[in-house]
Amino acid sequence: MSVTEKKIEIFDDKYDDSVIRMPAVALRGIVVFPHDVMHFDVGRKISINAMNAAMNKNRTVFLVPQTDIAVEEPTGKDVYKVGVIARIRQVLKISDDGIRVLVEGITRAKLYNFEVEKSTSYATVTPLKDKVSRAKSAYKEVLVRRVHEGFEKLSSFMPKMPKDIKNTVMSANDPAFLADYIAASIPVPVDDKQYVLEQLNPVKRLEVVLDIIKRELEICEIDAVISEKTHRNIEENQRDYYLREQMKVISGELYGDDDPDTELRDYYEKIEKSAADEKVKDLLKGEVNKLSKMPPGSHEATVIRVYLDTCLDLPFGVKTNINTDVLKAEKILEKDHYGLKKVKEQILETISVFALKPDTKGHIICLAGPPGVGKTSIAKSLASSMGRNFERVSLGGIHDEAEIRGHRKTYIGAMPGKIIKAITAAGSQNPLILLDEIDKLGSDYKGDPASALLEVLDSEQNNTFVDHYIDFPFDLSNVFFVTTANNVQNIPAPLLDRMDIIELPGYTAEDKFQIAKRHLIKKQMLAHGLTAATLKIDDTVIGDLISYYTREAGVRRLEREIAKLCRKAARKLAEGETKVKITSKNLTEFLGKHKYTAESILPNSEVGIINGLAWTAVGGEIMQLEVVANEGTGKVELTGSLGDVMKESALAAVSWVRSNAHSYNIDPDFYKNKDIHIHATEAAVPKDGPSAGVTITTALVSALSGLPIKNTVAMTGEVTIRGRVLPIGGLNEKTMAAYRAGVKTVIMPKLNEPDLQEIDPKVRDALDFVLVSNVSEVLDAALVQLPKKEKTTDLPPVYGRKSTLPAKARP
């Protein structure tokens, strides 16, 4: 008859072969034997409920060890098949979620089923009886004597063993009781105790216990030998030294004549194989020697290990082969980037120098331009084309010198600086390291990171760069440093002096169109799991995205808008559509209404309104300026978030107009009877700088004379109170903005004429440039019509005189 067919009975001190279902507790690291009295803590909810269920019935419970103590919710496969039926003598509550119980083992039992019901563990078991041994009584007597002798020797190695246990063992002669009592009393692994518990033949059980005693005696004797050897090597009362020597002796017993400290041996081998110079090797060997004298688990030992690992991870002498194939590099740059002809030429010139002189050092490039124009991606392409490993170091917001030079290793949590980390991550001593956003460095009481970079970027010093953490010189002279910045004016002068500036201008609408078509759309479709068969984006959509949904010098936001289109299309495909086509007509369904109106000039020529050109960190912009002259008392009102320099430019313009009012039919007393209001549009955006001088002057003359300003003209230039037009910066970005807005003519200072060569050829061909040296030339080109000028002897303007200075002394 199978187990499941047997009748399940309530256990009540009758130990027969009937199947019993009773509360059960899975023990972790504990084995209870019959007649063994033991107490232990219970913390699991199912076990506490099982104890409570047993107390509510007949105080009997099935105790069985777990095969793996790490299991929190045991099942039948997680416990042994033989356990003990025990009687609960006492239960004490020790905490809100735990109890302590005192139990006495009654009899062995075989487990058939272990289950959890209503948060209580139960077991289906059958009590087991000891088998009748056929061994002769003489054999039993000899076996008991051998066990007595072995236990007596073993107890001599355990001075803390209670005497009553020794007395009970030495007076017991019953093999069954003797085996169970000894197994429960000596500290042996749970597996060994469980094996004893599973033996139903008393003689066989005692034989197993004898084997366990012999093995434990052997272990204790070896331990005694080790202790004796240790005592010969140490002085009295040196506990820590004793423990270290004991570990050495243990390792010696295990490995014989071999080096017992594998970790130290590995460190020494790595140091010898390293290509570091001898001074560095001696320094690292000294640290290994310190490590050998420290306890393995101490904090100081951990600090030294981390230091050694960091130093040995440095790529001493490891260099990649530099590619000097200029044609191959050119193909890589053309493939990765559209346009940027001048930038590519400068990069190829740099590679050509390395081709002719591979050991060239000290050439540092700074890629300067507005966000999103591809500075970081150009640096990656440069590394790829040169065959150098690439690592990027972000400098934005860093204000602690230790971020560059590292922290001294004596501090808790110390680590090397970003430069050494980048070298380690690159895995070579000649990588290309990109120092990103170098113009965003900060400084405070912790030091100036820009000053720390002076040594890094100086070819005369960086061959012995010392990071505070590693604390020895490391050669950075083979590293090719490339930096990026949005505004080079924010870079400290000593740092800027070490770099070769490569300007990256903003993209034209045509450039953005080609970049989106060739790169961005393909990239985002791949990233969103789309193909040409599932998504079609018309070329007109790209133009609309550029004109109505983005306003930037680069293409970063354009890429985000394309990614948004891909997400919208992916949703439609997921909802069941087979193909999505996006055109100008349905674009608003995907992206909503237009976010911007097309950047454009005024439709008509008007009085007192003019197109100015402004430079911003994200590229150039058209800034319209308005001037109104009302009847009043001569006040000058300046609005539109103007900075101090721009306000001074406005006052200089008023002074020039006062001194030249008669030339443009302006009331000479306007500064007495007119209130002048000068306003810059987009008032929430702060504006400053001297380059709006000619713009303010022209608008002021227009407002006071009633002459319209040509709507197709834009201008930039600083003006003096004597009417001279001085050079300005940011011409490249400003002309790009004029080109985007549809300006036909740009008026600019004559002294900026050399900068025309830096302007994008498409922009240069599309615009007419008027080079001026004084305000009268500006007005001639900007105003729709001018009355005939009247001659006057009152303070003739400087621009009308012929200069008597030699050519070299002229401004």
URLINVEN-V515536 format. One line per field, one symbol per residue. psi: psi as a letter, one per 20 degrees, with the letter a starting at -180 (. if undefined). burial: + if it has 16 or more other C-alpha atoms within 10 Angstrom, else -. A space follows every 50 residues. Layout:
psi = ???
burial = ???
This chain:
psi = prgiiqpprppmjonajqppprqqppqojpppqqjppqqrqphqghhghg gghhhiejjqqpppqqhoiiphnqahijqripbppqpphqppoirhkqrp qprpqgqqqpphpprpolkppqqorpqqqqqppjqqhgggggggghgggg hgghhhimhjpqhhggggghipioggggghgghhhqnrqhggghhghioi ohghghgghgggggghggghgghhgghghghhirrqjngghghghghggg hhhgiciqohnhghggghghghiqjqrhggghghhhhhgghijqphjqhh hggggggggggiipmpjpqqpppjohgghhggghhhpqblghghghghhg hhghhhnhkpqjoppooprrqjikgghghghggghikqqpqpopipipjp hhhgirqpiiqpjqqrrhghghgghhjrilroponqliijqaqbiirohh hhighgjoiihiilpophghkqppojhipoppqqqhoiiipqghghhiqo poporqqrhgghghgghhggggghgghjkqrhihppoqhhhgghghhiiq nrhbjghghhhghgghgghhghhhiiqhqppprhhjhhhhiarphqqpor rqhqprpjpqorpqprijaqqpopppppoqpbjjqoporklqrgghhhhg hhgggghgikhhiklpohkhihjpppoppprmhipqqrqiijghgggghg gghhijpqppijpqrqqqqrijjqoqqrrkhghghgggghijqhppprqh ijghihhiqphhghhiqppopqirhhhghhhhqgqprpqqqqiompqhii qppjqqhhiq.
burial = -------+--+---+--+++++++++++-+++++-+++--++-+-+++++ +++++---+++++++++------+-+-+++++++++++--+-------++ ++++++++++++++-+---+++++++++-----------+--++--++-+ +--++----------+--++--+-++++++++++-+---+--++-+++++ ++++++++++-+++-++--+-----++--+---+------++-+++-+++ ++-------+---+--++-++--+-+---++--++-++--+--+------ +-+++-++-+++++++--+--+++-+--++-++---+-++--++--++-+ ++-++-----++++++++++++++++-++++++++++++++++++--+++ +++++++++----+++++++++++++++++++++++++++++-----+++ -++++++++--++++++++++--+++++++++++++++--+---++-++- +++++++++-++++++---++--++----+---++-+---+++++++-++ +++++-+++-+++-++++++--+------+-+++--+---+------+++ ++--+++++++++++--+++++++++++++---++--+-+++--+++-++ ++++++++++++++++---++-++++++++------++++++++++++++ +++++-++++++++++++++++++++++-+++++++++++++++++++++ ++------++--++--+-+++++++++++-++++-+----------+-+- -----------
